[in-house]
Amino acid sequence: MSVKTLLIVYHSLTDGTRQMAEAVRAGAAAEAEVTVRMLHASQAGPDDVLAADGLVFATPENLAAISGQLKDFFDRSYYPVLDRVNGRAYASLICAGSDGHNAARQIERIATGWRLKAVAEPVIVCTHAQTPEAILAPKQIAPEELERCRALGEAMAAGLALGVF
């Protein structure tokens, strides 16, 4: 059996999304037959996507959209990998102040274009940050929310290792 690769591409301004992505990485790391790579969106590109068997996209929701850094990653990577990653597994993480669903829909539309296979519902964590001060403040994601992210990483890695995805 060959080692599979799970790529986590994230952007985080106030540390909430990074915590969620780290929890996915921790969950996936328990699977010996899966290599986990976690890259900031500014550092990830088409070659990283092509080398991955599974993908997790993690972003804060900014103004009801994915972050500019994650959008930049998709802008740089979309056409170079189009029709070259069909059927690969993906999931998404959204750290939102109030909703998160629009950012999840944006990722879903991009993933549909890449013909990726969603293997889980988006994990959306709502911080309820509504004032400028609260929005910009460093976040501390609750342990039960991080556990949801860890479980997603564990399930994705297991699915990759078993060849389910």
N, C-alpha and C positions, 0 to 999 in steps of 0.2 A: 504494500500500500504506500502511495507517495504522500509526502507531507503537503498539506494544503495551506494556503495563505489567506488570512482574514485581514483586510485593510480597513482601518478606521481613519476617516478623514474628518477633521473637526476644526471649528473656529470657536473661540471663547473670549469674550471681552471682560466679563466679570467673574469668571472662573466656574460658573455653574455648569456650562456645557462640557468643559474639560473634566470636571468631576464625574459627569455621566459617562463620558468616553472612557475614562480611566476604569470605571466600574465594569464596563463592557470588556475592556482589555483584561481585567483581573478574572472575570468569569471565563473568558475564552482561553486564558493561559493555562487553565487546569487540563486542557486537552493536549496531550503530548504530540499528537499527529497534526497539530495546527500551529503554524507560525503566525504570530499576531504582530502587525505593523501598525503603529499609530502615528499619523503625520498631521501636522498643522496644515490647514487648507493652503496656505501660502507656499508650503514646501512640497505638496503632492501634485502629481501631474499624470499625463496619459500613460507613461511607462509603469507607474505604480498601479494604476487601475488594471492595465493589461496583465500584470504579474499576479493579480489577486484572484482567488477563487470565490471569495465572498467579500461584501462591502458593507460598511456601516457609515452613514453620513450623519454628522452631529453638528447642530447649529443653534445659536440663539434665534429667536424670532425677533427681527428688527422691523418696526413699522409694518407689521403683518406680512413679513416676507423673510426668506432666508437671509443670512448675513451677507454683506458685500464680499467678504473674503471667501465664503463658500461659493457664491455665485461666480467669482473670479476663477475658482478652481474648475467649476463646471464649464465656464467659457473657454478656458485653456484646454480642457480635456475632451469636451463633447465630440467634436468632429474627428479627432485622431483615433478615437476608440469606437466610433459608430460602426455597428455590425460586426464588432470583434469581441464583444462581451455578452452576446445574447444568451439568456438563460441563467446567468450567474445570480446567486442569492444576494439580496440586500435587505437592510433594515435602516430605520432612521431614528434619531434622537433629537428632540426639540426642547430647549429650555425657554419658556415663554413667561411673559409678565401676566398675561390674562387669557390667552386662548391657544395659540400654537398651531391650529389646524390649517391655516393658509400656508404656512411654511412647509408643513407636511405634504400638502397638496402640490406645492411647487416641486418638491423632491420627487414625489410620485410621478409627476408629468415628465420630468427629466429621465427618471428610471424607466418609464414606459417607452420613451424614445430610444433608450439604450437597450430595450427589451430585457431588462433585468427582471428577476422573479422576487417579489416581496415574500419574505418568509416569516414576517411578524407584523403586527400592527405597529404604527409609530409609537414610540414611548415619548409622551409629552408630559413634561413636568412644569407646572404652573407655579411661579414664585409670588404671584400677586403684587408685583412691583408696579406701582401706578404713578408715582411722582418722579420727577427728574432725579431726585436724590436716591430714591429706592431703586430706580432703574439702573443707575450707574454704580450703585454700591456693590462690593464683592458679595457673591452669593455663597450660601452654605446649603447644599442639597440634603434633604432629610434622608436618614438611613434607609427607610422603607422605599424611597424612590431610587436610591442607589442600588438597592437589592433587586428592584425590577430591571435595572440596567445590567447588573451582574448576571442575572438569570438569562437575559437576552444573549449576552456574550457566551455563556455556557451552552445554550441551546444552538446558537449558530455554529460554534466550534464543533459540537457533537454531530450536527447535521453534515457539516463539511467532512469531518473525519469518517463518517459512516457512508458518505456518498449519497446521502438523501437529497442534498442540494447540488 
